[in-house]
Each structure stands twice: as C-alpha cells, then as structure tokens.
C-alpha cells in the first residue's frame, strides 16, 4: 500500500520530532504541526516590511509624555526595538512570510496608549515599494509601566557553621515587580488599500526578589528597563502568532498493548523506531478475528498512525471504525478531534496559498 504524502501535505504538516513516551497504561506520540493563524492575510501578501511608528511628534511632547508615564525616552526606544526584534524573529519562524525591517522611524500618536490615525496610502505604498514588500506592518504605539510592591516577611537564609551548611528563617523583605506593556499593531495592504488587522496587544509579567534589607531586595529585582524589554518581546512574539501560521506540538495517546492480542504491542514497537507504515500494516493484519476490545485498540492505533503520517482523512476513518465497529468510545472522541483538525487544515491550506503574482 502506498503511504506517500503530497508535497503540499509535507509542507503543511511537519513532524520535526516523533517522541514516544510511556505513560501509565497508554503511550503518547508528540507531533509538530503547522497550525493556522487567527487572522487570514490575503494570499498576495508574501513579503512584509516592519515599521516603527512610535517616534514622538516633537521633543517637547516626548518630555511631557515621560513626565506623565514615568518612562524615559531611551527606555521606551529600547523596549520598542526589543518588541520589533521579537516580532521579526517570530514571524521568521513561520514559513508564511518573508520579513524585512525598515530603517525609518515614523512619528505616531501623541501618547503611547492611543492609536494614531492610520498612515495615508501614499506613505504605505512608498514604504512597500522601497522595501519591495507586499504589506506594511507597523508598531503604532507603545507604552509600559512597572509597579513595585514590598512587604516584610520571613525569608530563608543559608548559614555556614564550620563545614555544615543549613537554612534558617530570618526577618527580611520581599519585593515584587509587575511590568505591563501595551503595543498597538496595524497591518496595511497597499494593493487592496485595506487595513488587514489592527490590535492593541497587552502583556504582563511578574518578577520577585528578597533580601535581608529592602535595599538588598530591590537591588536583586529586575530593572524597570529590562522588564519593559522582556515584556515587549512577549508582546511582539504574541502578535506574530495572530497573523502567521506557527508550529505547535500535539500530543496523541494510543494503546501500548492488549491482554488478548500481541499484535497491538508488536505494532507499537515498530512505531517506537519510527516505522509507522509497518506498524499500521501489523495492526491491520491482526484485525480479522480480533475480539471487540482488541479490535477497538487496533483500529484506534491505526488512526493515530495515519495522523502521524499526515493523512487526516484516513485517521478519521479509522478512529470512526474504532467506535462504530468495536464500540470504543475513545474513537468517537478522537473522530471529533480530527474533524477540528481537518477544518484547521483547510484554513491552513488557504493561508499558505501563494497569489498568482507570487507563484
């Protein structure tokens, strides 16, 4: 039987690592699959230029904004650069787009919390032409804050007495720093003169430290500037997943053995050395004459095998047979899961299409 996959399936479903892990009464296979993005970008958009649009409209406004927000200009600039770098790196990890970074820094809104008016289409077209891009993705606004709280409490301290080391509790200080970042993105499509997506992406993270004195604890806490950069990177990476298909790990359990049919375990051993085609043939050959319980296991495992090979339709067929022919309820649940994956695959195929101008 021929199990070869089409080049399209090979592109869309990448199994970079197949790991089999024993887990109680079941085994798991870990698959890496390309999953669709929440936003479908037009197929003619293959190359995107990233643009920083957070430049203050004037130095005076930058000073006023810094007084209001407590953000120093260089801190904001460094955090913005970290956000864009993370966005670029994350988008480059997807096979969907080619990404280029603009050298220009354009003026945006008055304050980082507000979306400025969209760029005019002449400017968008000029940027796209300058970088030979099909779309322009801008960071339109950026703001961050870092709130530090403290409290006195018992902390653990390591003390050494001679050759003996032990931990004791002493009165000390515990401090927490919470960084919040708000980053606004717009994706412009100059061909259709359409804003494909606009979203303010917000991220937060918490750090903590402790010391015998408040000064020691604060000295050990992450700095405000470093926290803003770190959370900005989270925001950039997070937004990338909204517009570009990304690789994700999927874990699937299957049956390791049967009390009455040794072929279940025999096929599993083949799967453990990545011989899934042979495993499927072994399980199929054992189906005639199998009792209901073993038959359900065999059919279910065949479905998992086809999923590993990238054939979701066959996986669904065999998962369904595990339930309809042998009464295995897990087969019904697995069939529903595969229905969802087939819908995702159809959307992914649409998102990965190349427009006629990009063939």
C-alpha positions as CSV (number, residue, x, y, z in Angstrom):
1,X,0.0,0.0,0.0
2,X,1.3,3.5,-0.8
3,X,1.6,5.9,2.1
4,X,3.4,8.7,0.3
5,X,2.2,12.2,1.1
6,X,1.8,15.0,-1.4
7,X,4.3,17.9,-1.3
8,X,1.5,20.1,-0.1
9,X,0.9,17.9,2.9
10,X,4.6,17.7,3.6
11,X,4.7,21.5,3.7
12,X,1.7,22.0,5.8
13,X,2.2,19.1,8.3
14,X,5.8,18.9,9.5
15,X,6.7,16.3,12.0
16,X,10.1,17.5,13.2
17,X,10.2,15.1,16.1
18,X,8.3,12.0,16.9
19,X,8.7,11.1,20.6
20,X,7.1,8.1,22.2
21,X,6.7,8.3,25.9
22,X,5.4,5.5,28.2
23,X,2.7,7.0,30.4
24,X,0.9,4.5,32.7
25,X,-1.4,2.4,30.6
26,X,-1.0,4.4,27.4
27,X,1.7,5.8,25.1
28,X,1.9,9.2,23.7
29,X,3.3,10.4,20.3
30,X,4.3,14.1,20.1
31,X,3.9,15.6,16.6
32,X,4.9,19.1,15.4
33,X,2.3,20.5,13.1
34,X,1.8,23.9,11.4
35,X,-1.5,25.4,12.7
36,X,-3.4,28.3,11.1
37,X,-3.4,31.8,12.4
38,X,-6.5,33.6,13.8
39,X,-6.2,36.2,11.0
40,X,-6.1,35.2,7.4
41,X,-3.8,37.6,5.4
42,X,-4.5,37.9,1.7
43,X,-2.5,35.4,-0.4
44,X,-0.8,38.1,-2.5
45,X,0.9,39.3,0.7
46,X,4.2,37.3,0.8
47,X,6.7,39.9,2.0
48,X,6.1,42.3,4.9
49,X,8.1,45.3,6.0
50,X,8.1,46.1,9.7
51,X,8.0,49.8,10.6
52,X,8.5,51.6,13.9
53,X,5.8,54.3,14.1
54,X,6.5,55.3,17.8
55,X,8.7,58.3,17.2
56,X,7.4,61.3,19.3
57,X,6.0,64.1,17.2
58,X,8.3,66.5,19.0
59,X,10.9,66.5,21.8
60,X,8.5,68.7,23.9
61,X,5.7,66.1,23.6
62,X,8.2,63.3,24.5
63,X,9.2,65.1,27.7
64,X,5.5,65.7,28.6
65,X,4.7,62.0,28.0
66,X,7.7,60.9,30.0
67,X,6.5,63.0,33.0
68,X,3.0,61.6,32.7
69,X,4.0,57.9,32.3
70,X,7.3,57.9,34.1
71,X,9.0,56.4,31.1
72,X,12.4,57.7,30.0
73,X,12.8,58.1,26.2
74,X,15.7,55.7,25.9
75,X,13.8,53.1,27.9
76,X,10.9,53.3,25.5
77,X,13.1,53.2,22.5
78,X,15.0,50.1,23.7
79,X,11.7,48.4,24.6
80,X,10.2,49.2,21.2
81,X,13.3,47.8,19.5
82,X,13.0,44.6,21.5
83,X,9.4,44.3,20.6
84,X,10.0,44.7,16.9
85,X,13.0,42.3,17.0
86,X,10.9,39.7,18.7
87,X,8.1,40.2,16.2
88,X,10.5,39.8,13.3
89,X,12.1,36.7,14.8
90,X,8.8,35.0,15.5
91,X,7.4,35.8,12.0
92,X,10.6,34.4,10.5
93,X,9.9,31.1,12.3
94,X,6.8,30.7,10.2
95,X,7.0,29.6,6.5
96,X,4.2,32.1,5.6
97,X,6.1,35.4,5.1
98,X,9.4,36.9,4.2
99,X,10.1,39.7,6.7
100,X,12.3,42.8,6.3
101,X,12.8,45.6,8.8
102,X,12.6,49.3,7.8
103,X,15.3,51.7,8.9
104,X,12.8,54.6,9.1
105,X,11.2,55.6,12.4
106,X,7.9,57.4,11.8
107,X,6.0,59.7,14.1
108,X,2.9,58.3,15.6
109,X,0.3,59.3,18.2
110,X,0.6,61.9,20.9
111,X,0.7,59.3,23.7
112,X,1.7,55.7,23.7
113,X,-1.7,54.5,24.9
114,X,-3.5,55.9,21.9
115,X,-3.7,54.7,18.3
116,X,-2.7,57.4,15.9
117,X,-4.7,58.0,12.6
118,X,-3.8,55.4,10.0
119,X,-0.9,56.1,7.7
120,X,-2.1,57.6,4.4
121,X,-2.0,55.2,1.5
122,X,0.7,57.2,-0.4
123,X,3.1,56.7,2.5
124,X,2.1,53.0,2.8
125,X,2.7,52.5,-0.9
126,X,6.1,54.3,-0.8
127,X,7.3,52.1,2.1
128,X,6.1,48.9,0.3
129,X,7.9,49.9,-2.9
130,X,11.1,51.0,-1.1
131,X,11.4,47.5,0.5
132,X,9.8,45.5,-2.3
133,X,7.1,44.4,0.1
134,X,3.5,43.4,-0.3
135,X,2.3,44.8,3.0
136,X,3.4,47.1,5.8
137,X,3.2,46.1,9.5
138,X,3.6,49.0,11.9
139,X,4.1,49.2,15.6
140,X,1.8,52.2,16.0
141,X,2.0,52.9,19.7
142,X,3.8,51.5,22.8
143,X,3.5,52.1,26.5
144,X,4.8,50.3,29.6
145,X,4.7,50.6,33.3
146,X,6.5,48.8,36.2
147,X,4.8,48.7,39.6
148,X,6.9,47.6,42.6
149,X,5.4,46.4,45.9
150,X,7.1,45.3,49.0
151,X,6.4,43.6,52.3
152,X,8.3,42.4,55.4
153,X,8.2,38.7,56.0
154,X,10.4,35.7,57.0
155,X,12.9,34.7,54.3
156,X,15.3,31.8,54.1
157,X,19.0,32.4,54.6
158,X,21.8,29.9,54.1
159,X,24.3,30.0,57.0
160,X,27.6,28.1,57.3
161,X,29.0,26.9,60.6
162,X,32.3,25.2,60.1
163,X,31.7,22.5,57.5
164,X,28.0,22.5,58.0
165,X,25.6,24.5,55.8
166,X,21.9,24.9,56.8
167,X,19.0,27.2,56.0
168,X,17.4,29.4,58.7
169,X,14.5,31.8,58.6
170,X,15.2,35.5,59.3
171,X,13.1,38.6,59.1
172,X,13.6,40.2,55.7
173,X,12.0,42.0,52.7
174,X,10.1,40.5,49.8
175,X,9.5,42.7,46.7
176,X,7.5,42.2,43.5
177,X,7.7,44.0,40.2
178,X,4.9,43.8,37.7
179,X,5.6,45.0,34.2
180,X,2.7,45.8,31.8
181,X,3.2,46.5,28.1
182,X,0.6,47.7,25.6
183,X,1.7,47.6,21.9
184,X,-0.6,48.6,19.1
185,X,-0.1,47.0,15.6
186,X,-1.6,47.7,12.2
187,X,-1.2,45.6,9.1
188,X,-1.7,47.6,5.9
189,X,-2.4,46.0,2.5
190,X,-1.5,48.6,-0.2
191,X,-2.8,46.5,-3.1
192,X,-6.3,46.4,-1.7
193,X,-5.9,49.6,0.3
194,X,-7.2,47.8,3.3
195,X,-6.1,47.6,7.0
196,X,-6.0,43.8,7.3
197,X,-5.7,43.9,11.1
198,X,-5.4,46.4,14.0
199,X,-5.0,45.3,17.6
200,X,-3.6,46.5,20.8
201,X,-1.6,43.6,22.2
202,X,-1.1,43.6,26.0
203,X,1.3,41.5,28.1
204,X,2.3,41.5,31.7
205,X,4.9,39.6,33.8
206,X,5.9,39.4,37.4
207,X,9.3,39.2,39.0
208,X,10.2,38.9,42.6
209,X,13.2,39.1,44.9
210,X,14.0,39.0,48.6
211,X,16.8,40.2,50.9
212,X,17.5,40.9,54.5
213,X,17.0,44.6,53.8
214,X,14.7,46.4,51.5
215,X,17.7,47.8,49.6
216,X,19.1,44.4,49.0
217,X,15.8,43.0,47.8
218,X,15.3,45.9,45.3
219,X,18.9,45.5,44.1
220,X,18.2,41.9,43.2
221,X,14.9,42.8,41.4
222,X,14.9,43.2,37.6
223,X,15.2,46.8,36.5
224,X,12.3,48.7,35.0
225,X,14.1,49.0,31.6
226,X,14.9,45.3,31.5
227,X,11.4,44.4,32.5
228,X,9.9,46.6,29.7
229,X,12.2,45.0,27.1
230,X,11.3,41.4,28.3
231,X,7.5,42.0,28.2
232,X,7.8,43.9,24.9
233,X,9.4,40.8,23.5
234,X,6.5,38.8,24.7
235,X,4.1,41.2,23.0
236,X,5.9,41.0,19.7
237,X,6.1,37.3,19.7
238,X,2.4,37.1,20.7
239,X,1.2,39.3,17.9
240,X,3.2,37.2,15.4
241,X,1.1,34.2,16.2
242,X,-2.1,36.2,15.3
243,X,-1.2,36.7,11.6
244,X,1.2,33.8,10.8
245,X,0.7,30.1,10.9
246,X,3.0,28.7,13.6
247,X,4.4,25.3,14.6
248,X,2.8,23.7,17.6
249,X,3.3,20.4,19.4
250,X,0.3,18.0,19.5
251,X,0.3,15.0,21.9
252,X,-1.7,12.0,21.0
253,X,-2.2,8.9,23.2
254,X,-2.6,5.4,21.9
255,X,-2.8,1.8,23.2
256,X,0.5,0.1,24.1
257,X,-0.7,-3.5,24.4
258,X,-3.7,-5.8,24.6
259,X,-4.2,-8.7,27.0
260,X,-5.5,-10.9,24.3
261,X,-3.8,-9.7,21.1
262,X,0.0,-9.4,20.9
263,X,-0.1,-7.6,17.6
264,X,-1.0,-4.3,19.5
265,X,2.3,-4.3,21.3
266,X,4.2,-5.6,18.2
267,X,2.9,-2.6,16.2
268,X,3.8,-0.2,19.0
269,X,7.4,-1.5,18.9
270,X,7.6,-0.6,15.2
271,X,6.2,2.8,15.9
272,X,8.8,3.3,18.6
273,X,11.5,3.1,15.9
274,X,9.5,5.4,13.6
275,X,8.3,2.6,11.3
276,X,4.7,3.8,11.3
277,X,3.8,2.3,7.9
278,X,4.8,-1.2,9.1
279,X,3.0,-0.6,12.4
280,X,-0.2,0.2,10.5
281,X,0.2,-3.0,8.4
282,X,0.8,-5.1,11.5
283,X,-2.3,-3.7,13.2
284,X,-4.5,-4.1,10.1
285,X,-3.3,-7.7,9.7
286,X,-4.4,-8.5,13.2
287,X,-8.0,-7.2,12.9
288,X,-9.6,-10.3,11.4
289,X,-10.6,-12.4,14.3
290,X,-9.8,-9.8,17.0
291,X,-12.1,-9.6,19.9
292,X,-14.1,-6.3,20.4
293,X,-11.7,-4.8,22.9
294,X,-8.5,-5.5,21.0
295,X,-10.2,-4.6,17.7
296,X,-11.0,-1.1,19.1
297,X,-7.4,-0.7,20.2
298,X,-6.1,-1.8,16.8
299,X,-8.4,0.5,14.8
300,X,-7.6,3.4,17.1
301,X,-3.9,2.9,16.8
302,X,-4.2,2.7,13.0
303,X,-5.9,6.1,13.1
304,X,-3.1,7.6,15.2
305,X,-0.6,6.1,12.7
306,X,-2.3,7.8,9.8
307,X,-2.3,11.1,11.7
308,X,1.4,10.8,12.3
309,X,1.9,10.2,8.6
310,X,-0.2,13.3,7.8
311,X,-3.3,11.7,6.4
312,X,-6.0,13.1,8.5
313,X,-8.9,11.7,6.3
314,X,-7.7,8.2,6.9
315,X,-7.0,8.9,10.5
316,X,-10.6,10.0,10.9
317,X,-11.9,6.9,9.0
318,X,-10.1,4.5,11.4
319,X,-10.9,6.5,14.5
320,X,-14.6,6.2,13.5
321,X,-14.3,2.5,12.9
322,X,-12.9,2.1,16.4
323,X,-16.2,3.3,17.7
324,X,-18.7,2.1,15.1
325,X,-17.2,-1.4,14.6
326,X,-15.8,-2.1,18.1
327,X,-17.7,0.3,20.4
328,X,-14.6,2.1,21.6
329,X,-15.8,5.5,22.9
330,X,-12.4,7.0,22.7
331,X,-12.7,6.5,18.9
332,X,-15.8,8.8,18.8
333,X,-13.9,11.5,20.8
334,X,-10.9,11.1,18.6
335,X,-13.1,11.5,15.5
336,X,-14.4,14.8,16.8
337,X,-10.8,16.0,17.4
338,X,-9.9,15.0,13.8
339,X,-12.9,16.9,12.4
340,X,-11.5,20.0,14.1
341,X,-8.0,19.3,12.7
342,X,-9.4,18.8,9.2
343,X,-11.1,22.2,9.5
344,X,-7.8,23.7,10.6
345,X,-6.0,22.1,7.7
346,X,-8.5,23.6,5.2
347,X,-7.9,27.0,6.7
348,X,-4.1,26.4,6.7
349,X,-4.2,25.5,3.1
350,X,-6.0,28.7,2.3
351,X,-3.5,30.8,4.4
352,X,-0.5,29.1,2.8
353,X,-1.6,29.7,-0.8
354,X,0.5,31.9,-2.9
355,X,-1.2,34.6,-5.0
356,X,-0.8,34.5,-8.8
357,X,1.8,37.2,-8.7
358,X,3.9,35.2,-6.2
359,X,3.9,31.8,-7.9
